Amino acid sequence: MQGRRMLGAIGAAAVMTLALASCSSGAAGDTAEGGAQDPTVFRVAFNQDVNHPQAQALIALSDELEARTDGAYSLELYTDETLGDQAATIEQVQSGTIDFAMVAGSLLENFESDFSVVNLPYLYESPEHQMSVLNDREIVGELYDSLADDSIQVMAAYHGGVRNVYSSVGPVETPADLAGQKIRVIGSDTNVRMMELMGGVGTPMAQGEVYTAIQSGVLDGAENNPLIYSSLSHDEIAPYYSLTQHLMMPDYLIGSPAVWDALDDETKGIFQELLDASVDTELEAFAAAVDEATAAAEEAGATVNEVDIEAFREAVQPLHEERVTTDVTRAIYDAIEAARG
């Protein structure tokens, strides 16, 4: 397996070190005068708003962690890309500037190409299927461990929603309707190739730039779940939301291995237990939030339409064959298929 140490320059992370140095009350294991451990507040980067189900799950996790450790540990969530876009926060986790970050699964392909196997379109039959396999270390443990040399540790996989295409041009019903349309995707070769097979032109771009890009005509649309579509008001500038249901890409809470290794075994056990519980909590909350977001988008003027899913599924099948090429990816792919139903 080949790893790449950073996504880009780390200058921003160096600046953030000074800005955030006072945010944590103490590193794991530090003790105050008299022998008591100083409270440790782990800094967590998140690119969506505080009402997102993942944010709410992490806030609840923090409350439980603080209670279970008698105030020794808690999380502080930095929402709305306060600490930078997801690529930048991965760098900050690597450099030790922050402790944890929630990031899209496709970004980890930039460090280990085998991650593409869990980001394939039409791979999972349901969110429950997705979470059961991506939090099973017997299936994905070797893949996750491949990031250790990059100073990245996968703490847990979370459901990131079912992604659909939306456009300023008109409704998309078949791959032919996407011809020539520039559609924003999260930056990875797999996502760019996926959109090409779906009929469009995959255009990587940071989430915070998408609204203006569609509004100005740089992009014709994007693809994302209903929560993001509605909460970022993309329904205002791309009112055609087409239920391609092409992707259930996981999001990962990643952390610094040094932070995890510094914890005692009891605290690790509590933290892992709470992480496992938060995956289920987030999954349930996400389903309810999708219903609310879809209704809000339609009320704002968006048109939601069904598509020829089988046409899209058939169109992207070559991507499965292109990405499942190693012993690791084949084993994971087969395990995901075996877990269906």
C-alpha positions as CSV (number, residue, x, y, z in Angstrom):
1,M,0.0,0.0,0.0
2,Q,1.3,3.5,-0.9
3,G,0.6,6.4,1.4
4,R,1.0,10.1,0.9
5,R,1.9,12.1,3.9
6,M,-0.1,15.3,3.3
7,L,-2.8,16.6,1.1
8,G,-0.9,19.9,0.5
9,A,1.1,22.6,2.2
10,I,0.9,22.7,6.0
11,G,1.5,26.4,6.4
12,A,-2.1,27.0,7.5
13,A,-1.8,24.3,10.2
14,A,1.3,26.0,11.6
15,V,-0.7,29.2,11.9
16,M,-3.6,27.4,13.6
17,T,-1.2,26.0,16.2
18,L,-0.8,29.4,17.7
19,A,-4.5,30.3,17.4
20,L,-5.7,27.0,19.1
21,A,-3.0,26.4,21.6
22,S,-5.1,27.8,24.4
23,C,-8.3,25.8,23.5
24,S,-7.2,22.6,25.1
25,S,-7.0,22.6,28.9
26,G,-4.3,20.0,29.0
27,A,-2.9,17.1,27.0
28,A,-3.8,13.6,28.0
29,G,-1.8,12.6,31.0
30,D,-0.9,16.1,32.2
31,T,-1.4,16.6,35.9
32,A,-2.1,19.7,37.9
33,E,-0.4,20.6,41.1
34,G,-1.3,18.0,43.7
35,G,-1.5,15.1,41.2
36,A,-5.0,15.6,39.7
37,Q,-5.2,15.4,36.0
38,D,-6.1,18.6,34.2
39,P,-9.3,18.4,32.1
40,T,-8.5,17.6,28.5
41,V,-10.7,19.2,25.8
42,F,-10.2,17.5,22.4
43,R,-10.6,19.9,19.5
44,V,-12.8,18.5,16.7
45,A,-13.2,20.1,13.2
46,F,-16.5,19.8,11.4
47,N,-17.5,21.4,8.1
48,Q,-21.3,21.6,8.6
49,D,-23.5,23.5,11.0
50,V,-24.2,22.5,14.6
51,N,-27.7,21.1,13.8
52,H,-26.2,18.4,11.5
53,P,-26.9,14.9,12.9
54,Q,-23.1,14.2,13.0
55,A,-22.5,17.4,15.0
56,Q,-25.4,16.5,17.4
57,A,-24.0,12.9,17.8
58,L,-20.5,14.3,18.7
59,I,-22.0,16.8,21.2
60,A,-23.9,14.0,22.9
61,L,-20.7,11.9,22.9
62,S,-18.8,14.7,24.5
63,D,-21.4,15.0,27.3
64,E,-21.3,11.3,28.0
65,L,-17.5,11.2,27.9
66,E,-17.2,14.1,30.3
67,A,-19.7,12.4,32.7
68,R,-18.1,8.9,32.4
69,T,-14.6,10.3,33.0
70,D,-15.6,12.6,35.9
71,G,-14.8,15.7,33.8
72,A,-11.4,14.6,32.7
73,Y,-12.2,14.5,29.0
74,S,-14.6,16.2,26.6
75,L,-14.8,17.5,23.0
76,E,-15.1,21.0,21.6
77,L,-16.7,21.1,18.2
78,Y,-15.6,23.7,15.7
79,T,-18.4,23.8,13.1
80,D,-19.0,25.5,9.7
81,E,-15.4,25.1,8.4
82,T,-14.1,27.3,11.2
83,L,-10.8,25.5,11.1
84,G,-10.7,25.2,7.3
85,D,-12.1,22.8,4.7
86,Q,-11.8,19.1,5.2
87,A,-8.5,18.7,3.4
88,A,-7.0,21.4,5.6
89,T,-8.3,19.7,8.8
90,I,-6.8,16.4,7.8
91,E,-3.4,18.2,7.7
92,Q,-4.0,19.7,11.1
93,V,-4.8,16.3,12.6
94,Q,-1.6,14.9,11.0
95,S,0.5,17.8,12.4
96,G,-1.1,17.6,15.9
97,T,-2.7,21.1,15.6
98,I,-6.2,19.6,16.3
99,D,-7.1,16.2,17.8
100,F,-10.0,15.0,15.6
101,A,-11.9,15.9,12.4
102,M,-14.9,14.6,10.5
103,V,-14.0,14.1,6.9
104,A,-15.5,12.6,3.7
105,G,-14.4,9.1,3.0
106,S,-13.2,9.9,-0.5
107,L,-10.5,12.3,0.8
108,L,-8.7,9.3,2.4
109,E,-8.1,8.0,-1.1
110,N,-5.4,10.6,-1.4
111,F,-3.4,8.8,1.2
112,E,-4.4,5.2,0.4
113,S,-5.9,4.4,-3.0
114,D,-7.6,1.2,-1.7
115,F,-10.1,3.4,0.2
116,S,-11.8,3.8,-3.2
117,V,-13.4,0.4,-2.6
118,V,-15.7,1.7,0.1
119,N,-16.6,4.8,-1.8
120,L,-18.1,3.1,-4.9
121,P,-21.5,4.1,-6.3
122,Y,-24.4,1.8,-5.7
123,L,-22.4,-0.3,-3.3
124,Y,-24.6,-0.4,-0.2
125,E,-28.2,-1.5,-0.1
126,S,-29.1,0.6,2.9
127,P,-27.5,2.9,5.5
128,E,-27.7,0.1,8.0
129,H,-25.8,-2.2,5.7
130,Q,-23.1,0.5,5.2
131,M,-22.6,1.2,8.9
132,S,-22.5,-2.5,9.8
133,V,-19.6,-3.2,7.4
134,L,-17.6,0.0,7.8
135,N,-17.5,-0.3,11.6
136,D,-16.5,-4.0,11.5
137,R,-12.7,-4.1,12.0
138,E,-12.6,-7.7,10.7
139,I,-13.7,-6.3,7.3
140,V,-11.9,-2.9,7.2
141,G,-9.3,-3.1,9.9
142,E,-6.4,-3.6,7.5
143,L,-7.6,-0.7,5.3
144,Y,-7.9,1.7,8.2
145,D,-4.5,0.6,9.7
146,S,-2.9,1.5,6.4
147,L,-3.1,5.2,7.4
148,A,-1.0,4.8,10.5
149,D,2.2,5.9,8.7
150,D,0.3,9.1,7.6
151,S,-0.5,9.9,11.3
152,I,-4.2,9.3,10.7
153,Q,-6.4,7.0,12.8
154,V,-10.0,6.1,11.8
155,M,-12.0,6.4,15.0
156,A,-15.4,5.5,13.5
157,A,-17.4,5.6,10.2
158,Y,-20.6,7.6,10.1
159,H,-23.4,7.6,7.6
160,G,-23.0,10.6,5.3
161,G,-26.4,10.4,3.6
162,V,-27.5,9.2,0.2
163,R,-26.2,11.6,-2.4
164,N,-28.2,12.8,-5.4
165,V,-27.5,15.1,-8.3
166,Y,-28.9,18.6,-8.4
167,S,-28.7,21.1,-11.3
168,S,-29.5,24.6,-12.4
169,V,-30.2,23.4,-15.9
170,G,-33.1,21.1,-15.5
171,P,-34.2,17.7,-14.1
172,V,-31.9,14.8,-14.6
173,E,-33.6,11.5,-15.4
174,T,-31.0,9.6,-17.4
175,P,-27.2,9.8,-17.9
176,A,-27.8,11.6,-21.2
177,D,-29.3,14.5,-19.3
178,L,-26.0,15.2,-17.6
179,A,-24.1,15.5,-20.8
180,G,-21.8,18.5,-20.7
181,Q,-22.9,19.6,-17.2
182,K,-20.1,20.5,-14.8
183,I,-21.1,18.9,-11.5
184,R,-19.2,19.5,-8.3
185,V,-17.8,16.4,-6.6
186,I,-15.6,15.8,-3.6
187,G,-12.0,15.7,-4.7
188,S,-10.9,12.2,-5.5
189,D,-10.2,10.3,-8.7
190,T,-13.0,7.9,-8.0
191,N,-15.6,10.7,-7.7
192,V,-14.4,12.4,-10.9
193,R,-14.5,9.1,-12.8
194,M,-18.0,8.3,-11.3
195,M,-19.4,11.5,-12.6
196,E,-17.9,11.0,-16.0
197,L,-19.6,7.6,-16.2
198,M,-22.8,9.1,-15.1
199,G,-22.7,11.5,-18.0
200,G,-21.4,14.7,-16.5
201,V,-18.1,16.4,-15.9
202,G,-16.9,15.9,-12.3
203,T,-15.4,19.1,-10.9
204,P,-13.7,18.9,-7.5
205,M,-14.3,22.0,-5.3
206,A,-14.4,22.9,-1.6
207,Q,-18.0,22.9,-0.2
208,G,-17.9,26.6,0.8
209,E,-17.3,27.6,-2.9
210,V,-20.1,25.7,-4.5
211,Y,-23.0,28.2,-4.0
212,T,-21.1,31.0,-5.7
213,A,-19.8,28.7,-8.4
214,I,-23.3,27.6,-9.4
215,Q,-24.7,31.1,-9.1
216,S,-22.0,32.4,-11.5
217,G,-22.2,29.6,-14.0
218,V,-18.8,28.1,-13.2
219,L,-20.7,25.0,-12.2
220,D,-24.0,23.6,-13.5
221,G,-24.8,21.8,-10.3
222,A,-23.5,19.4,-7.6
223,E,-24.3,16.1,-5.9
224,N,-25.0,15.8,-2.2
225,N,-27.5,14.6,0.3
226,P,-30.7,16.5,1.0
227,L,-29.4,18.0,4.3
228,I,-26.5,19.8,2.6
229,Y,-28.7,20.8,-0.4
230,S,-31.2,22.5,1.9
231,S,-29.0,23.8,4.7
232,L,-26.6,25.5,2.3
233,S,-29.5,27.0,0.3
234,H,-28.4,25.3,-2.9
235,D,-32.1,24.9,-3.7
236,E,-32.0,28.6,-4.5
237,I,-29.5,28.3,-7.4
238,A,-30.0,24.7,-8.5
239,P,-33.7,23.9,-8.0
240,Y,-33.8,20.6,-9.8
241,Y,-33.0,17.8,-7.3
242,S,-32.9,14.4,-9.0
243,L,-33.0,11.2,-6.9
244,T,-30.1,9.4,-8.5
245,Q,-29.2,7.8,-5.1
246,H,-25.8,7.1,-6.6
247,L,-23.6,7.2,-3.6
248,M,-23.6,6.4,0.1
249,M,-20.1,7.7,0.9
250,P,-19.1,7.4,4.5
251,D,-17.8,10.2,6.7
252,Y,-15.0,9.3,9.1
253,L,-14.1,10.7,12.5
254,I,-10.3,10.7,12.2
255,G,-7.8,11.4,15.0
256,S,-4.2,11.7,15.8
257,P,-2.7,8.3,16.8
258,A,-0.6,10.1,19.3
259,V,-3.7,11.4,21.0
260,W,-5.3,8.0,21.2
261,D,-2.1,6.3,22.3
262,A,-1.7,8.7,25.2
263,L,-5.0,7.6,26.7
264,D,-5.1,4.9,29.4
265,D,-6.9,1.7,28.7
266,E,-10.0,2.5,30.8
267,T,-10.5,5.8,29.0
268,K,-10.0,4.2,25.6
269,G,-12.6,1.6,26.5
270,I,-15.1,4.3,27.4
271,F,-14.4,6.4,24.4
272,Q,-14.8,3.4,22.0
273,E,-18.0,2.4,23.6
274,L,-19.4,5.9,23.1
275,L,-18.2,6.1,19.6
276,D,-20.0,2.8,18.7
277,A,-23.2,4.2,20.3
278,S,-22.9,7.5,18.5
279,V,-22.9,5.7,15.1
280,D,-26.3,4.4,15.8
281,T,-27.6,7.7,17.2
282,E,-26.4,9.6,14.2
283,L,-28.0,7.1,11.8
284,E,-31.4,7.4,13.4
285,A,-31.1,11.2,13.5
286,F,-30.0,11.4,9.9
287,A,-33.1,9.7,8.6
288,A,-35.4,12.2,10.4
289,A,-33.3,15.1,9.2
290,V,-33.5,14.0,5.6
291,D,-37.3,14.1,5.7
292,E,-37.3,17.6,7.1
293,A,-34.6,18.8,4.7
294,T,-36.5,17.5,1.6
295,A,-39.7,19.1,2.7
296,A,-37.8,22.4,3.3
297,A,-36.2,22.3,-0.1
298,E,-39.5,21.7,-1.8
299,E,-41.1,24.5,0.2
300,A,-38.3,26.8,-1.0
301,G,-39.1,26.0,-4.6
302,A,-37.0,22.9,-5.5
303,T,-38.4,20.2,-7.7
304,V,-37.6,16.7,-6.7
305,N,-37.8,14.0,-9.4
306,E,-37.3,10.3,-9.8
307,V,-34.7,8.9,-12.2
308,D,-33.9,5.8,-14.2
309,I,-31.7,4.3,-11.4
310,E,-30.9,1.2,-13.3
311,A,-29.5,3.3,-16.2
312,F,-27.2,5.0,-13.8
313,R,-26.3,1.8,-12.0
314,E,-25.3,0.2,-15.2
315,A,-23.4,3.2,-16.3
316,V,-21.1,3.3,-13.3
317,Q,-20.5,-0.5,-13.1
318,P,-17.1,-0.2,-14.9
319,L,-15.9,1.8,-11.9
320,H,-16.3,-1.2,-9.6
321,E,-14.1,-3.3,-12.0
322,E,-11.5,-0.5,-12.2
323,R,-11.2,0.0,-8.5
324,V,-11.4,-3.6,-7.1
325,T,-8.0,-4.7,-8.3
326,T,-6.0,-5.7,-5.2
327,D,-6.3,-8.5,-2.6
328,V,-7.3,-6.0,0.0
329,T,-10.0,-4.3,-2.1
330,R,-11.3,-7.6,-3.3
331,A,-11.7,-9.0,0.2
332,I,-13.5,-5.9,1.4
333,Y,-15.7,-5.8,-1.7
334,D,-16.7,-9.4,-1.3
335,A,-17.4,-8.9,2.4
336,I,-19.7,-6.0,1.7
337,E,-21.5,-8.0,-1.0
338,A,-21.9,-11.0,1.4
339,A,-23.4,-8.7,4.1
340,R,-26.3,-7.7,1.9
341,G,-29.8,-8.7,3.1
